[in-house]
Amino acid sequence: MSIVKIGDIVQDMGDGEVGLVVAHALEWKELPGHPPPAGVLVKWPSIKEPMELDTAAIAAGYVIIISEA
């Protein structure tokens, strides 16, 4: 189960950019001996297309949820 939902607003703590979670990412490559990563697609203003974001970045505090859907 993902810790972030479609419609959540997230902020990158590195550059301060704010993005919108638009979809759950599909087709993540699994590493042997590790659980499959969970991800979402985020639309960042500085990038033309939505970008994959591994929710591990949120769990680690590199990206924070600033508004929940």
Number of C-alpha atoms within 10 A of each C-alpha: 5 10 12 20 17 15 15 16 20 23 19 17 13 8 7 10 13 19 22 21 24 17 17 16 16 11 7 12 8 10 9 7 6 7 8 11 14 17 21 22 20 25 20 18 12 9 9 8 11 18 17 17 17 16 19 14 13 18 11 9 12 13 21 18 19 11 11 12 10
